[in-house]
Structure formats: structure tokens, C-alpha cells
């Protein structure tokens, strides 16, 4: 599974895009009542959750393979991991609820509004995971440069 570590920074943007566009699809379904947007929202949520799971797996592998952890980097990593895990679990729960509502044909306006509001909370988790991930990548790059300079 170490091969996943190499892909974390490449694959993480895929679920971020889907999970950040998911609320837009719910909103468009809410205002237009077109079934296309409901199906698109459901598909965006499914793809986003699956991608987030792969991102979490690859992120855990990246953590295991990196050797030059400093205290600041570990603090950033812990925050990044906390928000990433919140993102995965939160949107997975939303997917289960949305699937249930779809199955029971109870995806009425009030539930769509609740899903939309919940997805905005989830978007905050995605944003924070990305924010801390970016800071962590910057920190790792600085420590790599510092290590390279010390080797010369």
C-alpha cells in the first residue's frame, strides 16, 4: 500500500472538487426541481465519498512513509487528519441518509434544504482539511530544502 502515499497530493483534489460542488447541485435541484440536478447531486456525493476514502488511505500511507517529522509538522498533520476524517465520516453519513431518502422516495423539499445546509457544514470541513494540508505541504517542502542544504 505504500504506493498510495505517492498519489495523495494528486488524488485528493478529485474528491474535493466533487464534495465542494455537491451543495451547488442540491441547491440547483431545490430551485429548479429538475430531476437531473438531484441525480447529479447524488452522483457527486457518491464519487466524492469514494474519492475521500482513497484520499484518506493514501494520506495515512504518506504519513507512514515520511521520516522527517518536526513538532510543527505533526501539529499541522493532526489538524489535517482530524478535518479529513470529519469530512469522510460526515459525507458518508450524508450519503447514507440521502440514499435512504431516495430509496423511500421521501426526498422532499424540507430534506433537500437540510441536506444542503449539512453539505455547507461539510464543505467547511473540506476547506479546513485542505487548508491544513496545504500548510503541511509547505512545511514539508521547507524541511526538505533545509535537509538538502545541510547535506551539502
N, C-alpha and C positions, 0 to 999 in steps of 0.2 A: 503493500500500500504506500510505500514511500514515494512512489511515482506521482501520487496525488499532490504531494507537497509542492512540486514544481508548477502545478497548474492553478494553485489557489488564486493568485493575483490575476490570472487570466479568466477563470470561470466565474469569479464572484460577481462580476459586472452583469452577467446574464440574468441571474435571479433578481438582482437589484432593479434592473430595468422593468422586469415583469411585475414585481411587487409594488414598485412605485407607480406604474401605470394602471394597476388593478383598481385603485379608487376612482380613477377617471372613467373606467369602463362602467363601474357601478353607478357613478353619477350620470353618465350618458343614458344608461338604462332607466334610471329614475326619472329623468326629464323627458325622454323620448318614448319610453315604454316599448321600444323595439327589442324583440327577442334576440336579435343579432348581438346587441351590447351585453345582454345577460349571458349569452353563451361565451362571448369574448372574455367577459369578466371571470367566468368560471374557468375557462382555459388558461387565462393569465395567472389565476391563483394556483391552479394545478402545476403549471410549468414553474412558477416562482417557488413554490414549496419544494418541488423535487430538486430544482437548482440550488435552493438554500441548503438542503440536506447534503448535497455533494460539496457545496462550499464549506459547510461545517466540517465534513470529513477531511477535506483537503487542508483546511485551516489547522485542524488538530495534528495532521501529519507535518505541516510546515512548522508548527511549534516543536514537535518532537525532533525534527532534523536540525533546527537552528541551535548552535552551540554557544554563541557569544551574548548571552542574556545579561543585561545590566538591570539595576533596580528600576530605573525609569522605563525601560522597555517592558519589564514584567508588569508594571502597573498599567501601562497602556494596553498590553496584551490582555490582562484580566478584564479591563473595561470593554475592550473589543469583543472578547469572548462572551462576556455577560450579555451584551446587547445582541450579538449574533445568535446566541441561544434563545434569548427572548423572542427574537424575530422568527426563528424556526418554529418554536413551540406556539407562539401566538398565531402565526398564519396557518399552521397545521390545524389548530383548533378552529380557526375561522373556516378552513376548507371543510372540515368535518361538519360543522354547523350548516354551511352553505349546501353541501351535498345532501344532508338530511332534509333541509327545507325544499330543495329541488326535487328530491325523491317523493316527498309527501305533498308536492305541489302547493306549498304554503309560502312561496316566495312573494309575499305581498309587500305593499309599499312600506309599511312600518318596519319590516325586517330588512328591506333593502336600505332604508335610512340607517338602521342600526349597524348593518354590515359596512356601510360607507363610513360612518363615524368610527367604528372599530378599526377599519383599514387605515384611517388617518392616524390613529394611535400607533398602529403597526408601522406606518411609514416613518414615524419618529424613531422607532427602534432601528429601522433600516438605516436612517440617516446617522444615528449615533454610532452604529456598528461601523459604517463607512468612515465616519469622522475619526474614530479611534484607530481604525485600520490604516487610514492614510497617515496619521501621526506615527503609528508604529512602523510603517514602511519607511518614513523619513528618518526615524530614529535608527532603524537597522542600516539604512544607507550611510548615515553619518558614522556609525560604529564600524562599518566595513571600510570606509575611507580612512578612519583613524587607525584601524588594524593594518591596512595596506601601507600607510605612511610609517608605522612603527617597524614594519618588516624591512624597509629599505635601509 
